Amino acid sequence: MNQDESAAGVDSWFNLAGTNPFSRILGFTVLASFLNPTNRDTSYIASGGWMLILGTLLEVGRRFCQWLYERFDIFQYSLTASFDEGDPAYEWIILFLTDKKLWKRSRFFHVTARTSARKWGVKTGPPRMAEHVDCVPTYEAPQLFQWKGYWAEIKRDAPSLMFSEEKGSHWSRKIFLTIYSKDVNALSALLEDARQLYLEVSQPNVIIRTADKGGRMGYDESMWLESKAKPRRALSSIILQEGVMQSILEDAREFIDSEEWYTLAGIPYRRGYLLHGPPGTGKSSTIYGIAGELGLEIYSLSLASQYVDDSFLQRSVSAIPKQAIFLIEDIDCAFPSREELNEMDEMPHYGPFPRKTKSGRPMSQVTLSGLLNVLDGVGSDEGKIFFATTNYVENLDPALLRPGRIDRKIQYYLATKTQAEALFIKFYPASLTTLSSELSASPSGPNVVLEKSPMVMNISERQAALVELAKEFASHVPEHEFSTAELQGYLLMWKKSPESAVSGVSEWVEVERKERKERLEREEERKQQLKEKREAQEAERLQGSLTRIGGTVVIAPPVADDASVSTVVNGEHATGNTANASPASTEASTATEQTISAARDSSTTLQVSAS
């Protein structure tokens, strides 16, 4: 087809548009006369113009159809929900897919060695291999399945960089659940089934979640990405002083059931507990046991982590669901004491690395104000139970201990004789313990070999014998001197020989006392060395301050608190009274008065003499 024929075709088309009544009505005549080519040079321009008009009309039609589709449900045939990794609902769906055995149609798996971390792996291969390997389907390819007569589809996307006001830029993974129905109740019912299945599977365990900024990708994926499932612990296995566990449990259960009362009374719906006392007395075990008894998940956060600051603390606590336990262990370690703060003020700090105390312990990035705002500030969340533990309650700021932040303070003590007896009975159940009296000697020469005889004692008789052994064991344990953890460590050495545990406990007590005394002596020696080092540094600083006035610093023996600090400046003695001193000595004494007065609180006397 040559150019003449093409131009003739375009001319005929425009002429047809001009003679068509419909085109005249729409005003196409004027447009056609404008675009009607009069020569071959303008034919391409006319064709391009009509293509532009046609494309515009198609785009307008497409947007109009999309507008109709978004606003009228007659075109909708499915519902889609998304779940973020790290959110509890994400695990509901993963467990639901595993239970429905959708992984059998999956072709991609992520394989890792089995740990205590919860990964929802599937059991494949021989049982021996399944005990050591976690095989987790990726679900990156769409999986179609049927649930209660509805067709549904599941797909997990690849990690992508996203931005949100709460987290900023972060890497995120999502699972998309699509159910082919217009009934929202069907989607809600599926989610409820997934939640109930999760609660049923998790009931024998206590779920412990830890905050992790790095995540698996090395970026800020989620606040509570890591989770572990540990078997529930019976409350009877936690040996505390009488009434302590039951009191905390009843108080927590009452709080959970009183949400409506808190709302009507206008009181913030939250509860805080502080468990304080010597290490090894059962503080963490108490929280673990209560979580298992009440079916609550534990969200544990360490304030000593260098990536945890006020902002991260606020975001992580906001991500904790209602009726869960928020736990901060050793809360006193997050904030240095006043002595450490004074030491840090004297130490220069350079670079982006966190500051450290003189003992080498890094200082937390969380401020006391930030923690208080999370507990009961304007932006604090409700419906959570807050637990904190500490070994040194005296190191905590009084502002942290006031009601509304810490509602109950429970003190733990070292083990009593009653606790020692209960711990012994727990360690040696009658059904699993064999006493030495049940073993008979067989004549085999000078070396006697002990062999087990048939049931000499029944369960009740053995239980009575073990109770007597427990009382004898407790009689050798001093009151309030050892923790239950220390007693448990000793019994672990004799877990199959209760008689040996009883006979050796007195010797163990003496050895422990001796080692404890040696540790205290080493600690006192270390403190004395640190004290002498600080005094030497103080003297060196004073010497530097007095260099410009020609004075020197002499460490003198300790003096009484009411004795004055003797100074010699320019050959004249001064005791703090400058009325009769010469102008030169008066000026020098005044210049050093503030520096020397700091030494009055020390155990040594600083004397300034002429050089």
Sequence and secondary structure as in RCSB ss.txt:
>XXXX:A:sequence
MNQDESAAGVDSWFNLAGTNPFSRILGFTVLASFLNPTNRDTSYIASGGWMLILGTLLEVGRRFCQWLYERFDIF
QYSLTASFDEGDPAYEWIILFLTDKKLWKRSRFFHVTARTSARKWGVKTGPPRMAEHVDCVPTYEAPQLFQWKGY
WAEIKRDAPSLMFSEEKGSHWSRKIFLTIYSKDVNALSALLEDARQLYLEVSQPNVIIRTADKGGRMGYDESMWL
ESKAKPRRALSSIILQEGVMQSILEDAREFIDSEEWYTLAGIPYRRGYLLHGPPGTGKSSTIYGIAGELGLEIYS
LSLASQYVDDSFLQRSVSAIPKQAIFLIEDIDCAFPSREELNEMDEMPHYGPFPRKTKSGRPMSQVTLSGLLNVL
DGVGSDEGKIFFATTNYVENLDPALLRPGRIDRKIQYYLATKTQAEALFIKFYPASLTTLSSELSASPSGPNVVL
EKSPMVMNISERQAALVELAKEFASHVPEHEFSTAELQGYLLMWKKSPESAVSGVSEWVEVERKERKERLEREEE
RKQQLKEKREAQEAERLQGSLTRIGGTVVIAPPVADDASVSTVVNGEHATGNTANASPASTEASTATEQTISAAR
DSSTTLQVSAS
>XXXX:A:secstr
  HHHHHHHHHHHHHHHHH HHHHHTTHHHHHHHH  SSGGGHHHHHHHHHHHHHHHHHHHHHHHHHHHHH GGG
   EEEEEETTSHHHHHHHHHHHHTTGGGG   EEEEE  SB    B  S HHHHTTEEEEE   S EEEEETTE
EEEEEE   EEEEETTTEEEEE EEEEEES S HHHHHHHHHHHHHHHHHHHTTEEEEEE  SSTTTTS   SS 
EEEEEE   GGGS  STTHHHHHHHHHHHHHTTHHHHHHHT  S EEEEEESSTTSSHHHHHHHHHHHHT  EEE
  TTSTT BHHHHHHHHHTS SS EEEESSGGGGS  HHHHHHHHHS   SSS  B TTS B  B  HHHHHHHH
HSTT   S EEEEEES GGGS GGGSSTTT  EEEE     HHHHHHHHHHHS TTT   GGGEEEE  SSS EE
EE S  S HHHHHHHHHHHHHHHHHTS TTSS HHHHHHHHHTTTT HHHHHHHHHHHHHHHHHHHHHHHHHHHH
HHHHHHHHHHHHHHHHHHHHHGGGTEEEEEE    TTS   EEETTEEESS  SSS HHHHHHHHHHHHHHHGGG
GSSSEEEEEE 
